[in-house]
Structure formats: structure tokens, C-alpha cells
């Protein structure tokens, strides 16, 4: 599993804090989840990229990066949709057969071994998706583990604009949770 760490000008400091927590509690990412893909848009300040990258290199064995164009429409959900869509397509091309954890900057680990536990649960579940399904809504919360070939499960997610990409995968779109 590859851990995707998306961040932007507004939330990069949260990604740094999350990685600092990991460095204190776990020291190193566990085998099987020790590769990270850092993702940011072209407007992200160089200082932010350097700080997230420095922490990621200390925690993960391997760190890859990708930059995508600044979304033409800013704000939620447009910018978040473009960030996820860019990663999903890039991931499909570069990491065939690998699942990936979409770790948003506001998803803070609460205990040590959290990444190992997620990997183990995903492996044991033998499903392409792992994550929290929002009660009463029927869609998986954005933070979760996804397959490399998302487009084969839910092509609608790549067209999401006015609705958040994770909601698009729920009852209003082609649900992948069934």
C-alpha cells in the first residue's frame, strides 16, 4: 500500500504535524506501507513542499512526488475533487496493482501502529476499498484505501465537480461499497 499525502497552501502544516506524530510514535512506516506519494498543486509554496518532504523522507523508506495544475475553480469541492482525480489517474499509470491510502491533512492519527493496523485490516478484508462509510449517507469518507484502477469501479468520480468526489461514489453515483 502506498500512502498518498495530499496537501496545499492552506493545510500543509497539518501534514507536517501528522508526520511529526508518526515520527515520535512509530519512528518509521511499517513494511508494506513504507512508500509515500506527496501530492500538491502548482500554487503550493516551496517552503511547504520542503517541510512536508523532509518529514516524509524521515518516516517513509521511499517518497515519490507529483504536482498537478492549480484547479481552474478554487474552493470546496472543486479543488479537492481535482486533487483526488489527479492522484487517482497518476496512480493508475505509475503504480499498477498497488492499493493506496488517501491520507488527508485533517485526518490525524490517534495512536501508534495506526498505519500497520490499517494495512492489516485492508489485507484481511480482501476488498478493493477500505474505510469508514458515513452513516445514513452510504458513501465512504474520503480518507480510505483505494484500488489503483478506480475508473473501473466508478468512472463518475472523475467527473465530479459540484459534488465532492467521495459523495459521488455513494448512492447518487455508482456505489462501490456493495
Residue, then its C-alpha position, 0 to 999 in steps of 0.5 A: x500500500x502506498x500512502x498518498x499525502x495530499x496537501x496545499x497552501x492552506x493545510x500543509x502544516x497539518x501534514x507536517x504535524x501528522x508526520x511529526x506524530x508518526x515520527x515520535x510514535x512509530x519512528x518509521x512506516x511499517x513494511x508494506x506501507x513504507x512508500x509515500x506519494x506527496x501530492x500538491x498543486x502548482x500554487x503550493x509554496x516551496x517552503x511547504x513542499x520542503x517541510x512536508x518532504x523532509x518529514x516524509x523522507x524521515x518516516x517513509x523508506x521511499x517518497x515519490x512526488x507529483x504536482x498537478x495544475x492549480x484547479x481552474x475553480x478554487x474552493x470546496x469541492x472543486x479543488x479537492x475533487x481535482x486533487x483526488x482525480x489527479x492522484x487517482x489517474x497518476x496512480x493508475x499509470x505509475x503504480x499498477x496493482x498497488x492499493x493506496x491510502x488517501x491520507x488527508x491533512x485533517x485526518x490525524x492519527x490517534x495512536x501508534x501502529x495506526x498505519x500497520x493496523x490499517x494495512x492489516x485490516x485492508x489485507x484481511x478484508x480482501x476488498x478493493x476499498x477500505x474505510x469508514x462509510x458515513x452513516x445514513x449517507x452510504x458513501x465512504x469518507x474520503x480518507x480510505x484505501x483505494x484500488x489503483x484502477x478506480x475508473x473501473x469501479x466508478x468512472x463518475x468520480x472523475x467527473x465530479x465537480x459540484x459534488x465532492x468526489x467521495x459523495x459521488x461514489x455513494x448512492x447518487x453515483x455508482x456505489x462501490x461499497x456493495 
